[in-house]
C-alpha cells in the first residue's frame, strides 16, 4: 500500500482483544512495507558499519605503503558512501510510508466504528478519550509501526558487526560482543516504570481535553451564570496535573537516555584500553585497532534505535490499548443484517412498548421521563443501546434489527434532542443524503429559519448567497433555538420514510413553535413522522397522540380528548400538581353528576 493509494478499500477486521494484539495485527497487515523498510535499513546500517573497516584498511595500507590497497580502500569507501545515501533516503521514504499508512488504517477503523455505533459511542467511552484516540494515539501507534523495521535493521546490523569483529580481531571482538547485549538490555528494567508514567500522563491529558471540550461547548451557559472562572480554575488544575505527570515521565526517559550515553562510553574506554595493551604487545596491528575503535564508535548509531523502539512501544502500548477498547465496542444489532437490503414502508411498531405510528401520519409521543424518551427514540431508529432478542422495532412488518445498517438508516432518521452542527457553509450543512423531494428553501421555511439566515449573513459579509454563509464550530455563534431549527431543517431536507424527532422545539418560543408545527405537518404530509414532545402546540396538531408510562403505552387518542380524560397525560402536559389533579377530578365528577340529573329530568 502506497500513500497515493489511500484510503484503504477495506481496512480489515482488527484484533482488538488487547493493545499488543492490535499492534501485532497492524504489523502483520503491513508486512510488505516492513520488509521493504528492513531491506533499505540493512543497506544503510551495514554501509555505515562498513566505514570503520574501510578506515582500518586505509590506515594499514599507509603503514605498509601499499598504493594499490589504498586505492581499493578508496573505492570501498565510495561504495559505502553511496550505500549510506541510497539506504538512508529509501529507508526514510518507506518508514514514513509505513507510518502514514498505519495511521490511516487506524483512523479508517475508528471512523467506521464510530459510524456504526453512532450516538451510543459517547455513552460507552468518554468524549475526551475518543478525541485522544483519534488524534494523538493514532500518531503514537504509527510511530511504533514506523520504528519497528528500523529497529530490526539496526539489531541485525549490531549482530553482524559483532560477529565480524570476533572473526576479524577475536581479542577485542569478544569484548565488543559481550558488551553490546549489555548496552541493549540495560534499560529494560526501567521500561515498565517509564511506561506507567507515560500512561498516567496520557490519562490526565485525556481528562484535561475532555474538560476543555465541555467548557468550550458550554461557554454560552457559563457566561450566563458567571461560571467561567470556576471552570477555568478546574482546567488550570487539570493542566497542572498534566504538566507534573509529563515532567515525571520526562525524568525517567532522560535517565534512560543517560544510560544509553554512559554505557557505550564505558565500552569504548574498555576497548581502547585493551587495544592499546594488545598493540604494545604486538598482538594487533594499528589498522586493526583503528577498525575496532571506529566500529564501536559507530555502533552507538544503530544502538540509538534500541532506545527509540523502547520509547515507541512504551508510548504506543497504552495508545493501542485505548484504540482497541474503542474498536472492540459492538452495536447491539448486526451491521450487515440478515434481511435483504431495501427500504420497507408501512406502520412503525415497537413490540416492547406497544407504540404504533401509522404510515403517513404525524404521531406525537408523550413520556414523563426525558431519558426514557431518548432511549425509545433510538430504538425506533434501529439504534438500541442493548441487544433486544425477539423485540425488534418493525417497519412495515420488517424488523429493523435485521435490515442492513444502511437500509435502516435510510428508512428511519432520528434527530436527538441535542443535534450537532458541523462548521462550514450552510450549503455544506445541507449536503446530506436526501430524496430530492424537499429543497433547502422549503425545509428552512418549515423550520422557521428566517432570522437564522439573517444572523448567518450578518456574520458572513462576503457571502452573496445566504447558502454560502459560514457556520462556526457546532454553531456556537447561534442561540440554542437557532441551532435547533437549523438541525430540524437539515432533517426535513433528507425526507426519510420515517422521521423521529426528539423535542425538536424545546428551545423556541411558543409563536415560533406553532408555526414550526404547521410547517412540519405540511411538509411531511404522506410521510410517517414521530415527535417526542410535551408541548401542547405540537400535540394539538398531531394526528395521533400516544402516552408512554413506565415503558408501556398507557393511552392513545387526540390531544384535546386526552387532556380531559387521562389524568396521567394531563399531569405531564400541563405540569399539573396532585392538588390540582384532585380538584380537577372533583370538577369532572360534579359535571358528570349534573349531566346525569339533566338526563333523568
N, C-alpha and C positions, 0 to 999 in steps of 0.2 A: 504494500500500500504506500503510495506516494502522496505528498501533500496536495498536489493538484487533483488527486482522485477523491479527496474528502468532499462531503461526508460519506461514511460507510453506507452501502446499500442496506446492510444488516449488521449492527454492531455485535450481534450474538447474544447468547444467554449466559450471564456471568455466574461464576461460582461465588455466591455471596454468603457462604456459611461462616466465614471469618475473614479478617483482614489479610493474613498471609495467603490464604487460599485464593482470595481475589487477586492479589499481586501475582501469584503463580499463574492463574488463569490468564491474566493480562499479558504476562511474558510469553506464555505458550502461543497466544494468538498473534504475537509479533516475532515469531521465531525467525522468519526470513530477514527482517530488518535487523534483528540482533546478530545474526550470523554475518551479515554484511559489515556491520559496525565492528564486530570482533575481528574480521579479516583485515580491515583497514587499521584497526587499533594494533594488531600484531605487527603489521608492516611499519607503523610509526614507532612503536616502542622498541622493536628489535633493531630498527635503524638507529635509534638513539643509543641503544645499548651497544651497538657495533662501533660507535665512535671511540670508546676507550681502547679497544683492541687495535683500531687503526692508529691511534696516537701512540700506543706502546710499540707497534711495529715501526712507526716513523722514527721514534727515538732510538730504537735498537738499530735501525738502518743507518742513522747518523753516527752512532757509536762505532758501527762496523764499517763505515764509509762505503756503503753499498748504494750507488745511484739508481741501479735498476729496481732494487727493492723499495727505495724511497719513491720512485715514480709509480710503482704498482700500488703502494700505500696511498699515494695521492688520488689515484683512480678509485680506490675503495672508499676514500673519504667523500669524493664527489658522488659516488653511488649511494652512500649512506645519507648524504645531504638531500639528494633527490627523493629517496625513500621517506625521509622525515617530512619534507614539504608536501609530497603527494599524500602520504598517510595521514598527516595532521589535517589537511584540507578535507579529505574524504571522510575521515573519522568525525570531524565536526559536522559535516553535512548529514551523514547517516544518523549520528546521535541526535541531532536536532530534529530530524525527521521522525525518529522513534519517539522523542518527547512529544512532539505536536500530535502525531497520530494516536499515541496512547491517551493524551489529554482529550483529544476529540472523541475517541471511543467512550471514555468515561462520561464526558458531557452528553453524548448522544444517549447513553444508557440512563443517565439521570433524567434527561428531558423526556425520554419515553416513559420512564416510571412515573414521573410527575404527571404526565398527561393521562396515564392510566388511572392513577389514584385520585386525581382531581382534588376536590376540597378536603378529602379525608387525609391528605398528606400532612397538613399542618396540625391536624388533631393528634397525629401519632408522633410527629417529630417537630421540635421547636423550629420556628421560622428562622431564627439566627443560625441554627445548625444547618438548615438546608442551604442558606446563603454561604456559610463557611465551606460546606462540601463542594458546592458548585463553583467556587472561586479558588480560594487558597488551597484546599485539599486536592483539587484536580492538578494544580501545578506541582505539588509535592509528590503526588503519585507519578506524574510524568517525569519528574526529576529522577526518581529511583529507576524507572524503566530506561531512561537515557544513560544513567551512570552504570548500569549493570554490565553492559557489553564492554565499556571502557575498563571497569574493574577486572573483568575476566581476562581481557587482553593484558592488563598490567600484571595480574597474578601469574599468567603463563610466561610472561617475559621475565619476571623475577626468578621463576623456577629454571627457565632456560639459561639465564645468566649465571645462576649459582652452579648449575651443572657444568656450564662451560668453564667457570673459574676453577672448579675442582679438577677438571681434566687438564686445563691449561697450566695451573700452578697449584698443585694439591696442598702445599704447606699453608698458603694463605686462603685458598679456595674453601678449605674446610671451615676456617674461622668465619668466612662470609656466609657459608651455607648454614652454619649453626646460628649465626646472629640474625639472619633475615627472618626466620619464623618468629623469633622472639620480638623483633620490631613489629611484625604484622599482628601478632596476637596480644601485645602488651596492653592495648586499650580495651580489650574485650570485657574485663571486669567492670570497667566504668560505663559501658554502654547501657546496661539496664537502668542505672540511676539517671543517666542523661536522657534516656527515652521517657522515663516517668516525668522528669521535669519539663521536657518538651510537650508532653501530653497535657500536663497541668496548664502550661501556658496557652495551649490551643483551646482548652475548655473555657478558661477565663476570657480569652479573646472572643469565643463564640457567644458567651453570655453578654459581653460588652456590645458586640454587634447587634444582638437581639434587642438589648435595651435602647441602643441608639435608634434602631429601626422603629421601635414602638414610640419613642419620644418624638421622632420626626413625623410619624403618621398621626399622632395626636397633638401636634403643636397648636393647632387652632383651639382645641379644647383647653389645653394647658394655659394658653394666653387668656382665655376667658375666665378661668378660675384663679389665675395668678400662680400657677404651679410650675413655671419654667425653672425657677431657681431650685426647687425641690428635686426635679428630675435631673437638672444639670449637676447637682451635687451627687446624686446617685450615679450618674455616668462618670463623674470625676473619680469617685471611689473605685468604680469598676475598672477604669482605665489605669489607675494607680496599681491595682492588683495585677493587671496585665503587665505593667512595667516591671513590677517586682518579680513576677514569675519569669519574665524574659531575661532579667539580669541573672537570676539564679541559673537558668538554663545556659546562658552565655558563659558563665563562670565554669561550668562543667565542660563545655566544649573548648574553652580556652585551655583548660588543664589537659584535655586530650591532645590539642594541637601542640602544647608544650612538650608532652611526652614524645610526640611524633618528631619533634625537632631535636630533643635531647638524646634519645637513644641512637638515632643514626649518627649523631656527632660522636657519641662514645664508641660506636662500632668503627667509625673512620679512624679515631685516635688509636684504637687497638690494632687495626690493620696496618697503619703507618708504623707504629712502634714495633710490631712483629716483623714487618717487611724490612725495616732498617736493620734489625738484627740479622735477618737472613741474608741481606745484601752484604753486610760486613763479613759474614761467614762465607760468602761466595756461593751460596746455595741458590740464589736467584739473580738474574740479570737486571740491569737498571730499567730496561724496557718493560720487563715483566712486572716490576714494582709499580711503574707508572700506569701500566694497564690495570692492575688490580685496584690501585688507588682511584683511578678515574672511573672504573666500573662501580665501585662502592659509592662514589660521589654522585654519579648519575642515577644510581638505583633509588635515590631519595625522590626522584621524579615519579616513577611508577608507584612508589610507596604512598605518595600523597593520595592516590586514588583509593587506597585502603581506608583512609580517613574519610574520604568523600562518600564511599559506599556505606560506611557505618553511619554517617550523618543522614544520608539519603534514606536509608532503611529506617532509622530511628524516627525521622520526621514523617516518612510515608506510611509507616505501620498504623499509627492512630488515625491518619487520614483515610487509609484504606479501610480501617475498621468502621469509621463513620459512613464512608461511601457504601460499604457492604450492608450496613444496617438499613440505609435508605433503600438500596436495591433489593433487599430481602423482603420488603413490605409487599404485600399482595392485596389485590382487590378482593372484595367479598364475592364477586362474580367473575367468571372467566371472561377474558378479553375476546377470545375467538368465538365463544358461544357455540351451542350445539344446534341452533336453528339456522336455516339458510338465511343469507343476507337479504335484506329487504326492509322497507318501511311499512309496517302494518297500519291499518286505520280502523277506527271504531272506538268503543267506550273504553275509558281508563278506569280500571278497577283494582283496588287493593284488598285482597282477601283478609289480611291481618286486621285491618280496622273496619272493613266493610264499606269504605269510601268508594262511591261511584261518581265518575264525571262523564256524563253523556257526551257523545261525539257532537261537535259543532255547537256546544252550549258553553256559557260562561258560568262556572261553578265557583262559589266562594266557600272557603273553609274557615271555620272559627275554632281556634284552640285556646284553651285557657292558659296553656304553658307555651311560651315562645320557643323554648328549646325543643319541645316535642313537635312543634310546627316545623322547625327547621329539619329535624330528622325525617318527618313524614314527607316533606318536600323532596328531600334527597331520594327517599325510597320511590316516590312517584317518577323520578327521573332515571331510575335504574342505577342509582349510586348508593346502595345500602352500606352503612358503616360496618355491618357484620353479616355473616352468612345467615340466610334465612331459608332453610331447606323446605321446599314444598309450598311456600307462601310468597312467591314472586308476584310483583305487580303485573297485571295483564293489560295489554293494549290490543283491543280487537280480538281477545281470546288468546293472544300470543304472549307468553311470559317474557318480560323484558330481560330477565337474567339469562335467558337462553339465546338472546339475539347477540350478534357480534357488536362490539363496543361502538363502532362507527355507526351502525344502523340504529342502535338505541339512542345515541346522542343526536342523530338526525331526526328521529321521530319525536323525542321529548327534549325540550330545552328548559333547564331550571335556572332561574335568576334568584340568587340568595339575597338575604336582607342587607348584605354589605358588599355590593359588587365593586369590582376593581376597574378603574380606567387607566389604560396604559398611555404613556406620554407619546406625543406625535400630533399630527393634524387630525381634524375632525373626519376628514375623508378616510384616513388610515384607521380611525376607530371603527368606522362603519364598513371597513373592508373585511367582512366576515362571510362565511358560507351562508347563502340565502337562496330562497326560491326565485327571487326576482319579481314576485308579485307585489311587493311593497317597496317603494323607493324611499330615499332618505328624507325627502320633503314631507311625505305623508307620515312617516314614523316620528319625525320631530314635531309635527303639528299635533299628532295624537298625544304625545308625551308633554305637550305644552312647554316646548323648549325655546320659545321666542326670546325671553330675557337671557337665557343661557347663551344663545348665539350672539346677542349684543355684548355680553360680558367677554366672550372669547374674541370678538372682533376688536373690542377696545384694548384687549391685551396683546393683539397682533396687528399693529397699524399697517404693516406691509401686506397683509392678506386682502386681496381684492375680492375674493370669493369667501364667504363665511365658512365653506367647507375646507378651506386651506388654513383656517385659524388654528393656532397651536394650543394643545392641551398640556399642561405641566404634569410632572410625575404624579400619578394617582389622582390627578385633577385637584390638587391641593389649593389652587387659586380660586376654586369654585366653592360655593356653600354645599352643605350636605344635601339639601333638596335639589340643587342644580346637578350635582353628580348623580343623584338617584334618577332624575329624569333623563339624563343622557344615557345612563345604563338601560333604562326602560326602552328608549328609542332604539338602542342597539339590539335589544332582544326582539322588538317588534319587527325590525327590518329583516331578521332571519326568517320570519314567517314559518315556524315549525308546525307540524301536525298538532302537537300538544305543547302549550306554553304554560309553565308553572312559575308563578310569581310569588315570592315570599315578602310580604309587607312592602310593596313597590312604592307606596306613597306616604310612608311613616314620617318623612321629613319635610312635607309640603303643607301649605295652609289649606283650609277647607275649600275655598273657592277654586283654587288650582286643582285640588283633589277631585272635585266634582267634574271639572272639565276633562281631567285625565280619565275618569271613569267612563264618561261618554265617548271619548276618543278611542280608548281601548276596546270598548264594546263595539263601536262602529267598525274599527279596523280589523277586528278579529271575528267578524261575522262569518259563520260557516266553519270556523276553526274551534278546536277544543281549547279552552282556557281555564286554568285553575288558579285562583288567587287566595293566598293565605292572608287574612286581614281581620281586623275587628272594627274597621271604620264603617259606620252606618252609611256613609255616602257611597262606598263601593258595594256594600252588601245590598243596598236598596236597588242597585242596577243589575244584580246577578239574576240569572235565570233559575238558579238553584242554590240554596244555602245549606251547608252541612255543618252541624255541630259535632266536634270530636272531643270526648271527655274520657280521660284515663285510657287512652289508646283504642277507643271504640266509638263508632258513630252513635251519637245519643239522640239526634233529632235531624230531620230533613224537612225543608219547606222553603217558603219565601220569607224574606226578612220581616215584613210587616206582620205576618202571621206568627212567626216565632217570637217576636218581641212580646206579644200579648199572651201567647200560650205556653212558652217554655221559660221557666224562671232561671234555669242554668244559663241559657242563651242570653237572656236579658242581663244577668249579672256580669257576663263577660263583655257584652257590647256597650252597655250603659254604665259600667262600673258601679252597679247598684250594691249598696251595703245590705247586711242582713236585716236591719231595722226597716230600711226602705222596702225590701222584698216582702217583709211581713205586712207592712202597711198596704203595699200594692195587692197582696193576696186578699186582705180584708176588703179592699175596694171591689175586687173582682167578685168575691163571694156575695157582697151586697147587691151588685149589679145582677148576678145570676138569680138571687132571691127575688129581686124586683121583676125580672123577666118572667119568673115562674108565677108570681102573683098576677101579672098582666094577662098571662095565658089562661090562668084559671078563671079570671074575671070575664 
